[in-house]
Amino acid sequence: MHRKRLAVLIALGLVAPTWAAAEDFDDRWRVTAALGSVGPDNDRGIKPHALYAVGLERYLSADWAVELAYSQDRGDFENRAGRWRNRELSLTSRHFFGDFETWRPYWSVGVGALRHRADLGPTTSSRGTNASLRVGGGLQANVNERVNMRADVTYRYDMNDEVIARQNGFGDWIFSVGLSVALGASRAPAPEPVREAAAPPPPPAPPPPPARTEPKCPPAKPGQIIGPDGCPMDVVIDLRGVNFDFDSARLRPDAIATLDEAVSILKRYDSIRVEVAGHTCNIGDEAYNQRLSERRAKVVFDYLVEKGISSNRLRWVGYGESRPIASNDTREGRMMNRRTELKVLND
């Protein structure tokens, strides 16, 4: 029964990534390496010993990753001469959770194939192969856009029922630390040019004579200015070239040129006030997208202030996924909706 319950949990963990979705993520292949220590099941009669592992990892979404790994561990018997060796090929799924800038906790489930070898003397040895199941958890640090570090603990259930009579399997604890390094160049999109804000509005024209028809222009709304034709108009500085690191609100280096151009525009028209607005597409959790849009708007606000734009001329707000400018049903539309804008405010 214990084995069946664990198998069901593993199956759910490996299938669950197909249900998950997120706004954006880094889907490059990653090379992994880890060192650890194995605390064997007492029934094995083996001393604690070291483990090493290498593998390939890929994110299926911002919160889900899968890893195919090869590991090996060797330990001495406690009460007799000889050594025990495990070689394992495993497939593990990790689910990350929490809204953290650098550190992200996760839980993991996986399956594997174990190859055993017991050397009991110069001429005596036994071998066997069987399945394994694993569950665990840990903490990952996103060092930069290419390198991650993690530390985790895993319970490995070894379905070996041949070594000890009436023993249906063994449960080992594995403690490890490791690195994950992304392959290839960053997939960040190229910066897009910034649309300049319209020139300051001209002095208002004398009021027109009374007309029998409805006024030509609708009333001005917050966030609009009066254009040359005397009608309200929106003025927006598009910052879609401002990109961010994976699951982060830190500015990427390729966003600086776009923001510096926006700083130049704001210094040229020093009488206007603007709203720094962050937006996302509708993929992923709505509450998470709202927080993400607020964090990205705030970091752009801070950069503008740092570059000499008075905070009295600025305010920042995140709109999450509530104000799309294109359809979220296509990849191109979702890319357009993941944006940051400077919107001129009406005095």
N, C-alpha and C positions, 0 to 999 in steps of 0.2 A: 504493500500500500504506500509506503514511504517513497519507493521508487516511482510509482505511478503519479503521485501528486507532484513530485519534482519534475517529471517529464512533461506534464501539462503546463507547468509554469514556464519551462524552457520554450515550449512550442509557442505559447502566447507572446513571449518576449521576442522571439525571432520573427513572428508575423507582424507584430505591432508597428514596426517602422512604416509599413505600407499605409497605415491610417494617418500618419503624422504629416503636417505641412507647416511651413514657416515662410516668412517673407523673403529671406535671402540666406544663402549659406555657401560655404566653400566646398565644392564637390571634387576637388583634386584628389588623386590617389596619394596616400601617405605611407611612408615606411616607418615601422615601429620596432622598438627594441626595449627589453626589460630584463632586470635582474631581481631575484627574489629569494625567499626562504620558504621551505615546505615543512609544515608541521604534520607528520604522518598520523594516520589512524593508529591508535595504540595496538590494535589487533595485528597490524603489519609486523611489529617487532623491528622497526627500522628507526634509526636515529634521525633527528631533524637535519636537513641538508639544503644545499643551494639549488637554484633553478635559474635557467636563462631562457629567453624567448625572442623570436624575431617574427615579423609579420607584415601584412598589408592591410590598410584601413581606408575606409571611405565613408563620408557623411552622406546619408540619404535625405536628410533635412537638417535644419539648424539644431534640432534636439536629438536626432538619432544617428548613430554610426554603427557600422559592422566591421569586424576584423577577422581575417583568416591568419592564424598564427601557428608556428611550429615551436614547441618547447621541449626541453629535456631536463631531467633531474636524476641524480644518483645519490644513494644513501647506503651506509654500512648497516648490517644487522646488529642488533643490540646484544644478543646472547649467543651468537655463533659467528664463525668466520664467513666472509662472503659479502657481496654487494648486490643491491637492487637498483635497476635502472628503468625509468619510464621515459618513453618518447611519445609525444602527443601532437596530433594535428586537430585544431579546434576552430570552430566558427562561433564568434561571440557578438552579441548585439548590446549596445550601450544606449541608455536613455538619459539625457542630460535634463536637469530641471533647475528652476530658480532663475532670478533676474540679477545676475552678477556681472560686474565689469571684467574681472580677470579670473577669479576662481569659480568653477562650475562643478557641483556635485553630480553624481550619476549612480544608477544601479545597472547591473548587467546580468545577462543570462546567456548560456551557450551550450553547445554539444561538441563532442569530440570523439576521436578514436585513439585509444591508448595501446601502445606496444610495450609489453613487459619483458624483462629479462632478469633472472635471478642467477648469479654466479655463486655456487656453493662450494666450489673447490677448483683445483686445476683442470679437472676433467668432467665436472658435474655442473650442469646448468639447465634451466627450464625457461620456456618462452610461451607467450600467449598474447592475443589481441582481443580487446573488448571495447565497448562503448563507455563514454563518460558524460556526465551532466554537470553543469556548473552554474552557480548563482553568486553574486557579489555586489560590491559597490566601491566607490572611491571618490577622489577629488582631482579635478584637472585644472591646471594653470595654463591659460593662453599667453605664452611668453610674447609672441608676435604673430603676424599673419601666416608665418611658415612653421613655427615650432610650438608644440604643446608639451607640457610635462604632466605626469599623473602618478598618483600613488593609490593602490587599491588592495582590497582583501577579497579573496575568492574561496568559496567552499566547493571543492571538486568531489563529486560522487563517482567512484570507480566501480563499475559493474563487474568486478572480477570475482567469480564464485568458484574458482578452480584451485586457488592456492591453499586455503584453509577450509577444512571440512565444516559444513553447516554455516559457513560465512558467505552471505549473498553479495557482499560489496564492502567497500571501504570509503570513509569520508576523510579527505585531507584538507587542511587549511593552507592557503598560499598567500603570502604577503609579498608585494612587489612594488618597485618604482620603475618608471620607464619614460621614454621619449617618443614623440610622434612628429615626423618631419614631412611637410608637404612637398610633392614633386611638381616641377614645372613652374611657369610664370604665373603671377597673380592674374585672376580673371576679372579684375575690376574694369568697368567700362571706361572708355576715353572721356575726358571732360567735354562738356558741351558749352558752347559760347553763351555768355550772359546777355540777355536782352536789356538794352539800356532803358532807363526810365524816361518817360516823356519830359520835355522841358517844363519848367514851372508855368502854371497857367497864367494867361494874360489878365490884365485888370478886367473886372466884370463890366460887361456892356450895359448901357442904360436900359432900364426896364422897357420892354416892348409895350406898345399901346394895347389896351384891352382887346382881346379877340373873342369872337363868338364860339370858336371851336375849342377843343381840349388843348391844353398846353402841348407844345411840340416835344418837350423833354420830360421824362419822369423825375420825381423827386430824387435828390442825391441820397445814397445809402452810405453807412459807415464803410470806410475803406476806399471811397471814390473821391476824385477831384473833378473840377469843372474844366472840360476840354476847350479847345479853340472855338468849337461851334456852340459853346454855352451849355452843353449837355454833360451830365455826369459820365465819368469814364473810370475804369479800373486801370491802375498802373502797377505792374508787377515786374520785379526783377527775378527772373528764373534762375535758380541755383541747382539745376539738375546735375551739374558737373561736380557738385560737392559729394564725395563718396566717403564711406566709413569702413573700418575694419570689420571683419566677420563678427556679428552679434555684439557690436560695440558702438559707443557714441564718440569715440576718439576720431579726430580728423585724420584722413589719409593724406600723405604728401601731395598726391595729385589734385587735392581739393584747394591747395593754397593759392594757386594762380587764379582760379575762379573767384575765390573770396577777395583776393587783392584787387581784382577788377571791380568787384562790387564796392569795396572801400573807396576806390577812386571815384566812382559815380556818386556815392553819398557825400564825399567831400566837395565834389563839384557843385552839387545841389544841396547846400547846407541848411536850407530852410524847410526841407521836408522831413517828416517823421515816418518810420516804417515799422511794420510788424514782421518779425521773423517767424515764419510758419513752417512746421514740419508735417509731412504727410507720408502715408504708407499705402500699399495696395491692401486688398481684403483677404490675402492668404495668411492664415495663422489665427491665433487667438486675438480677439478684439481688444481685450484689456492690455495684453502684451504690446500690440501694435500702438495703442494709445501712449503707453509709457515710452516706447521706442521713439515715437515722433516728438515727444516732449524733450527727451534727452538730446536728440539731435538738434532741435531748434535752440536749446540752451547753449550747446557748445558753439554754434554759429554766432549767437548773440555775444558770448564771451569773447570770441575772436574779434568781432567788429569793435567792441569796446577797447580791447587790447591795442588795436590798430588806430585808436584815436577818435572813434565815433562816440559822441556823448551818449551815455545810457538814457538820458532824458529824451532822446530822439527815437529810442528803440523800445519794443516790447516783444517778448517771445511767447509762443503758444504752440501746442501740438494738437493737430486735428485727427490723428490716427488715420483710419481708413474712411472717414465720413465725407470727404470732399474729393472724389475722383474726378480727373479731367479726361479720362478715357475708359473704355470698357475693361473690366477686370477678367473678361472671359478669354483674353489672348495674352500671350507672353509680352508682346509689344505694348499693349495697353497697361499691363501691370508695371512694366518698367517706367512708363510715363507717370504713373500715379505715385511711384516711390521718388519723392522729390522734396526739396526745401526751397521756399520762396521768400523774397522780401516784398511785402505788399505796402504800397504807400498809403498812409492814413489821412483821412480828411480832418483838417483842423476844425 
